[in-house]
Amino acid sequence: MLAHFIESKPFQCGYFRDRQSLFEEYLLEDISEVEFDYMLAHGMRHFGEYYFRPRCGNCHECVPIRVRVEEFRMTRSQKRALKACQDIEVRMGLPRFTKEKFRLYLDHKKRFQALQDDVEDEQNFRLSFYVNTPFGMEFEYYYQGELVGVALADITRRSFSAIYTFYNNPTPQMSLGTFSVLKQLQLCQNRGIPHYYMGYFISHNHSLSYKANFRPNEIYVNNEWRPFRNARGEYLVPEPQVRWINNDTLVKAASRPYKTVESH
């Protein structure tokens, strides 16, 4: 794995207007499957070759969350969401850029103002989701022949990581976001993948708190994965402890040339 270290600077938080964010961030090239799984298991996310995880000084609400796939069971509301989308055609393959997908992405962002990011133009969209994706996978959702949703993810033999989903519900009864998660979990079950990584859970942000509804799940706190919500929906970690303080450096420079790094 080759790493380019980034000098991180604070910026406006995309989830809380009154807060600043700070990331631990790198550009990583030639990452192996083992190294990639290690990154996921320690709270790292990525867009293309850009890898990051929060390191905010006064806020620790972004908490990595993952589903234990083998034990996952749908709730009644999730079963209804699956049935409501029974006419959705699912196509799976390698990530493939089209201008139609970029337009759908922009429309999605207009509806979800709480989901702020730096991907604002076509070039950044390509670089974030369709370039340098060695473990990339894409789900396309069609309704009556029209593209209505896209989900981008990473998949290895031991992990599945949801990256980004954007969509336009064809009818008010449909919930393509929930449907997409369920179809991805079904794929994980079929392939015997133990962990489904959903990114960051934020209890006080509606756009991200829904992730706890896919259970049983675990959260990454105190540098370990702990059961968070069991199959019955009970919370196993008290609210004050649902915090992740990142006080380590995941990628460390080796004594060899500066671009070469050691991963733990």
Contacts in CASP RR format, 6 or more apart in sequence:
PFRMAT RR
TARGET T0000
AUTHOR 0000-0000-0000
METHOD contacts of the structure
MODEL  1
MLAHFIESKPFQCGYFRDRQSLFEEYLLEDISEVEFDYMLAHGMRHFGEY
YFRPRCGNCHECVPIRVRVEEFRMTRSQKRALKACQDIEVRMGLPRFTKE
KFRLYLDHKKRFQALQDDVEDEQNFRLSFYVNTPFGMEFEYYYQGELVGV
ALADITRRSFSAIYTFYNNPTPQMSLGTFSVLKQLQLCQNRGIPHYYMGY
FISHNHSLSYKANFRPNEIYVNNEWRPFRNARGEYLVPEPQVRWINNDTL
VKAASRPYKTVESH
1 28 0 8 1.000
1 29 0 8 1.000
1 30 0 8 1.000
1 31 0 8 1.000
1 32 0 8 1.000
1 35 0 8 1.000
1 260 0 8 1.000
1 261 0 8 1.000
1 263 0 8 1.000
2 28 0 8 1.000
2 29 0 8 1.000
2 30 0 8 1.000
2 259 0 8 1.000
2 260 0 8 1.000
2 261 0 8 1.000
3 26 0 8 1.000
3 27 0 8 1.000
3 28 0 8 1.000
3 29 0 8 1.000
3 251 0 8 1.000
3 253 0 8 1.000
3 259 0 8 1.000
3 260 0 8 1.000
3 261 0 8 1.000
4 26 0 8 1.000
4 27 0 8 1.000
4 28 0 8 1.000
4 29 0 8 1.000
4 259 0 8 1.000
5 26 0 8 1.000
5 251 0 8 1.000
5 253 0 8 1.000
6 25 0 8 1.000
6 26 0 8 1.000
6 27 0 8 1.000
8 22 0 8 1.000
8 23 0 8 1.000
8 24 0 8 1.000
8 25 0 8 1.000
8 55 0 8 1.000
9 22 0 8 1.000
10 20 0 8 1.000
10 21 0 8 1.000
10 22 0 8 1.000
11 20 0 8 1.000
11 21 0 8 1.000
11 22 0 8 1.000
12 20 0 8 1.000
12 21 0 8 1.000
13 19 0 8 1.000
13 20 0 8 1.000
13 21 0 8 1.000
13 56 0 8 1.000
13 59 0 8 1.000
14 21 0 8 1.000
14 116 0 8 1.000
14 117 0 8 1.000
15 61 0 8 1.000
15 62 0 8 1.000
15 114 0 8 1.000
15 116 0 8 1.000
15 202 0 8 1.000
15 205 0 8 1.000
15 207 0 8 1.000
15 208 0 8 1.000
16 59 0 8 1.000
16 61 0 8 1.000
16 205 0 8 1.000
19 56 0 8 1.000
19 58 0 8 1.000
19 59 0 8 1.000
20 56 0 8 1.000
21 54 0 8 1.000
21 56 0 8 1.000
22 54 0 8 1.000
22 55 0 8 1.000
22 56 0 8 1.000
22 57 0 8 1.000
23 52 0 8 1.000
23 53 0 8 1.000
23 54 0 8 1.000
23 55 0 8 1.000
24 52 0 8 1.000
24 53 0 8 1.000
24 54 0 8 1.000
24 55 0 8 1.000
24 246 0 8 1.000
24 249 0 8 1.000
24 250 0 8 1.000
25 50 0 8 1.000
25 51 0 8 1.000
25 52 0 8 1.000
25 53 0 8 1.000
26 50 0 8 1.000
26 51 0 8 1.000
26 52 0 8 1.000
26 251 0 8 1.000
27 49 0 8 1.000
27 50 0 8 1.000
27 51 0 8 1.000
28 46 0 8 1.000
28 49 0 8 1.000
28 51 0 8 1.000
28 251 0 8 1.000
29 49 0 8 1.000
29 132 0 8 1.000
31 39 0 8 1.000
31 134 0 8 1.000
33 135 0 8 1.000
33 156 0 8 1.000
33 157 0 8 1.000
35 263 0 8 1.000
36 134 0 8 1.000
36 135 0 8 1.000
36 154 0 8 1.000
36 156 0 8 1.000
36 159 0 8 1.000
37 156 0 8 1.000
37 158 0 8 1.000
37 159 0 8 1.000
38 263 0 8 1.000
38 264 0 8 1.000
39 46 0 8 1.000
39 51 0 8 1.000
39 250 0 8 1.000
39 263 0 8 1.000
40 154 0 8 1.000
40 159 0 8 1.000
40 161 0 8 1.000
40 195 0 8 1.000
40 197 0 8 1.000
41 159 0 8 1.000
41 195 0 8 1.000
41 225 0 8 1.000
42 53 0 8 1.000
42 220 0 8 1.000
42 223 0 8 1.000
42 250 0 8 1.000
43 53 0 8 1.000
43 64 0 8 1.000
43 199 0 8 1.000
43 220 0 8 1.000
44 51 0 8 1.000
44 52 0 8 1.000
44 53 0 8 1.000
44 250 0 8 1.000
45 51 0 8 1.000
45 52 0 8 1.000
45 53 0 8 1.000
45 161 0 8 1.000
45 163 0 8 1.000
45 199 0 8 1.000
45 200 0 8 1.000
46 52 0 8 1.000
46 154 0 8 1.000
46 163 0 8 1.000
47 119 0 8 1.000
47 127 0 8 1.000
47 128 0 8 1.000
47 129 0 8 1.000
47 163 0 8 1.000
48 127 0 8 1.000
48 128 0 8 1.000
48 129 0 8 1.000
48 131 0 8 1.000
48 132 0 8 1.000
48 133 0 8 1.000
49 132 0 8 1.000
50 128 0 8 1.000
51 251 0 8 1.000
53 64 0 8 1.000
53 246 0 8 1.000
53 250 0 8 1.000
54 60 0 8 1.000
54 62 0 8 1.000
54 200 0 8 1.000
54 244 0 8 1.000
54 246 0 8 1.000
55 246 0 8 1.000
55 247 0 8 1.000
56 62 0 8 1.000
60 243 0 8 1.000
60 244 0 8 1.000
60 245 0 8 1.000
60 246 0 8 1.000
61 202 0 8 1.000
61 203 0 8 1.000
61 204 0 8 1.000
61 205 0 8 1.000
61 242 0 8 1.000
61 243 0 8 1.000
62 200 0 8 1.000
62 201 0 8 1.000
62 202 0 8 1.000
62 244 0 8 1.000
63 200 0 8 1.000
63 201 0 8 1.000
63 202 0 8 1.000
63 219 0 8 1.000
63 220 0 8 1.000
63 221 0 8 1.000
63 242 0 8 1.000
63 243 0 8 1.000
63 244 0 8 1.000
64 197 0 8 1.000
64 199 0 8 1.000
64 200 0 8 1.000
64 201 0 8 1.000
64 219 0 8 1.000
64 220 0 8 1.000
64 244 0 8 1.000
65 197 0 8 1.000
65 198 0 8 1.000
65 199 0 8 1.000
65 200 0 8 1.000
65 201 0 8 1.000
65 211 0 8 1.000
65 212 0 8 1.000
65 217 0 8 1.000
65 218 0 8 1.000
65 219 0 8 1.000
65 220 0 8 1.000
65 228 0 8 1.000
66 195 0 8 1.000
66 196 0 8 1.000
66 197 0 8 1.000
66 198 0 8 1.000
66 217 0 8 1.000
66 218 0 8 1.000
66 220 0 8 1.000
66 225 0 8 1.000
67 185 0 8 1.000
67 195 0 8 1.000
67 196 0 8 1.000
67 198 0 8 1.000
67 214 0 8 1.000
67 215 0 8 1.000
67 216 0 8 1.000
67 217 0 8 1.000
68 194 0 8 1.000
68 195 0 8 1.000
68 216 0 8 1.000
68 217 0 8 1.000
68 218 0 8 1.000
69 160 0 8 1.000
69 185 0 8 1.000
69 188 0 8 1.000
69 189 0 8 1.000
69 192 0 8 1.000
69 193 0 8 1.000
69 194 0 8 1.000
69 195 0 8 1.000
69 196 0 8 1.000
70 189 0 8 1.000
70 192 0 8 1.000
70 194 0 8 1.000
71 216 0 8 1.000
71 231 0 8 1.000
72 185 0 8 1.000
72 189 0 8 1.000
72 196 0 8 1.000
72 214 0 8 1.000
72 215 0 8 1.000
72 216 0 8 1.000
73 231 0 8 1.000
74 82 0 8 1.000
74 182 0 8 1.000
75 213 0 8 1.000
78 178 0 8 1.000
78 182 0 8 1.000
78 213 0 8 1.000
78 214 0 8 1.000
81 174 0 8 1.000
81 175 0 8 1.000
81 178 0 8 1.000
81 179 0 8 1.000
81 182 0 8 1.000
82 178 0 8 1.000
82 179 0 8 1.000
82 182 0 8 1.000
84 171 0 8 1.000
84 173 0 8 1.000
84 174 0 8 1.000
84 175 0 8 1.000
84 179 0 8 1.000
85 174 0 8 1.000
85 175 0 8 1.000
85 176 0 8 1.000
85 179 0 8 1.000
87 143 0 8 1.000
87 144 0 8 1.000
88 141 0 8 1.000
88 142 0 8 1.000
88 143 0 8 1.000
88 148 0 8 1.000
88 174 0 8 1.000
88 176 0 8 1.000
88 179 0 8 1.000
89 141 0 8 1.000
89 142 0 8 1.000
89 143 0 8 1.000
89 145 0 8 1.000
90 139 0 8 1.000
90 140 0 8 1.000
90 141 0 8 1.000
90 183 0 8 1.000
91 139 0 8 1.000
91 140 0 8 1.000
91 141 0 8 1.000
91 142 0 8 1.000
92 137 0 8 1.000
92 138 0 8 1.000
92 139 0 8 1.000
92 140 0 8 1.000
92 187 0 8 1.000
93 137 0 8 1.000
93 138 0 8 1.000
93 139 0 8 1.000
94 133 0 8 1.000
94 136 0 8 1.000
94 137 0 8 1.000
94 138 0 8 1.000
95 129 0 8 1.000
95 130 0 8 1.000
95 133 0 8 1.000
95 136 0 8 1.000
95 137 0 8 1.000
95 138 0 8 1.000
95 152 0 8 1.000
96 130 0 8 1.000
96 138 0 8 1.000
97 125 0 8 1.000
97 126 0 8 1.000
97 129 0 8 1.000
97 130 0 8 1.000
99 122 0 8 1.000
100 147 0 8 1.000
101 147 0 8 1.000
101 150 0 8 1.000
102 122 0 8 1.000
102 125 0 8 1.000
104 147 0 8 1.000
104 148 0 8 1.000
104 149 0 8 1.000
104 150 0 8 1.000
104 166 0 8 1.000
104 167 0 8 1.000
104 168 0 8 1.000
105 119 0 8 1.000
105 125 0 8 1.000
105 150 0 8 1.000
105 166 0 8 1.000
107 168 0 8 1.000
108 166 0 8 1.000
108 167 0 8 1.000
108 168 0 8 1.000
109 115 0 8 1.000
109 166 0 8 1.000
112 207 0 8 1.000
114 205 0 8 1.000
114 206 0 8 1.000
114 207 0 8 1.000
115 207 0 8 1.000
118 124 0 8 1.000
119 125 0 8 1.000
119 128 0 8 1.000
119 129 0 8 1.000
128 164 0 8 1.000
129 152 0 8 1.000
129 163 0 8 1.000
129 164 0 8 1.000
133 154 0 8 1.000
135 154 0 8 1.000
135 155 0 8 1.000
135 156 0 8 1.000
136 152 0 8 1.000
136 153 0 8 1.000
136 154 0 8 1.000
136 155 0 8 1.000
137 152 0 8 1.000
137 153 0 8 1.000
137 154 0 8 1.000
137 155 0 8 1.000
138 150 0 8 1.000
138 151 0 8 1.000
138 152 0 8 1.000
138 153 0 8 1.000
139 150 0 8 1.000
139 151 0 8 1.000
139 152 0 8 1.000
139 153 0 8 1.000
139 180 0 8 1.000
139 183 0 8 1.000
139 184 0 8 1.000
140 147 0 8 1.000
140 149 0 8 1.000
140 150 0 8 1.000
141 147 0 8 1.000
141 148 0 8 1.000
141 149 0 8 1.000
141 150 0 8 1.000
141 151 0 8 1.000
141 167 0 8 1.000
141 176 0 8 1.000
141 179 0 8 1.000
141 180 0 8 1.000
142 148 0 8 1.000
143 170 0 8 1.000
144 170 0 8 1.000
146 170 0 8 1.000
148 167 0 8 1.000
148 168 0 8 1.000
148 169 0 8 1.000
148 170 0 8 1.000
148 176 0 8 1.000
149 165 0 8 1.000
149 166 0 8 1.000
149 167 0 8 1.000
149 168 0 8 1.000
149 176 0 8 1.000
149 180 0 8 1.000
150 165 0 8 1.000
150 166 0 8 1.000
150 167 0 8 1.000
151 162 0 8 1.000
151 164 0 8 1.000
151 165 0 8 1.000
151 180 0 8 1.000
151 184 0 8 1.000
152 163 0 8 1.000
152 164 0 8 1.000
152 165 0 8 1.000
153 160 0 8 1.000
153 161 0 8 1.000
153 162 0 8 1.000
153 163 0 8 1.000
153 184 0 8 1.000
154 160 0 8 1.000
154 161 0 8 1.000
154 163 0 8 1.000
155 161 0 8 1.000
155 187 0 8 1.000
155 193 0 8 1.000
156 193 0 8 1.000
157 193 0 8 1.000
158 193 0 8 1.000
158 194 0 8 1.000
158 195 0 8 1.000
159 193 0 8 1.000
159 194 0 8 1.000
159 195 0 8 1.000
159 196 0 8 1.000
159 197 0 8 1.000
160 184 0 8 1.000
160 187 0 8 1.000
160 188 0 8 1.000
160 193 0 8 1.000
160 195 0 8 1.000
160 196 0 8 1.000
160 197 0 8 1.000
161 197 0 8 1.000
161 199 0 8 1.000
162 181 0 8 1.000
162 184 0 8 1.000
162 196 0 8 1.000
162 197 0 8 1.000
162 198 0 8 1.000
162 199 0 8 1.000
165 176 0 8 1.000
165 177 0 8 1.000
165 180 0 8 1.000
165 181 0 8 1.000
167 176 0 8 1.000
167 177 0 8 1.000
167 180 0 8 1.000
168 176 0 8 1.000
169 175 0 8 1.000
169 176 0 8 1.000
181 198 0 8 1.000
181 214 0 8 1.000
184 196 0 8 1.000
185 196 0 8 1.000
185 214 0 8 1.000
187 193 0 8 1.000
188 196 0 8 1.000
196 214 0 8 1.000
198 211 0 8 1.000
198 214 0 8 1.000
198 217 0 8 1.000
199 211 0 8 1.000
200 208 0 8 1.000
201 208 0 8 1.000
201 209 0 8 1.000
201 211 0 8 1.000
201 212 0 8 1.000
201 219 0 8 1.000
201 242 0 8 1.000
202 208 0 8 1.000
202 209 0 8 1.000
203 209 0 8 1.000
203 212 0 8 1.000
203 239 0 8 1.000
203 242 0 8 1.000
211 217 0 8 1.000
212 228 0 8 1.000
212 229 0 8 1.000
215 229 0 8 1.000
215 230 0 8 1.000
215 231 0 8 1.000
215 233 0 8 1.000
216 227 0 8 1.000
216 229 0 8 1.000
216 230 0 8 1.000
216 231 0 8 1.000
217 227 0 8 1.000
217 228 0 8 1.000
217 229 0 8 1.000
218 225 0 8 1.000
218 226 0 8 1.000
218 227 0 8 1.000
218 228 0 8 1.000
219 225 0 8 1.000
219 226 0 8 1.000
219 228 0 8 1.000
219 237 0 8 1.000
219 242 0 8 1.000
219 244 0 8 1.000
220 226 0 8 1.000
220 244 0 8 1.000
221 237 0 8 1.000
221 241 0 8 1.000
221 242 0 8 1.000
221 243 0 8 1.000
221 244 0 8 1.000
223 248 0 8 1.000
226 236 0 8 1.000
226 237 0 8 1.000
227 236 0 8 1.000
227 237 0 8 1.000
228 235 0 8 1.000
228 236 0 8 1.000
228 237 0 8 1.000
228 242 0 8 1.000
229 235 0 8 1.000
229 236 0 8 1.000
230 236 0 8 1.000
250 263 0 8 1.000
250 264 0 8 1.000
251 261 0 8 1.000
251 263 0 8 1.000
252 261 0 8 1.000
252 262 0 8 1.000
252 264 0 8 1.000
253 261 0 8 1.000
253 262 0 8 1.000
254 260 0 8 1.000
254 261 0 8 1.000
254 262 0 8 1.000
END
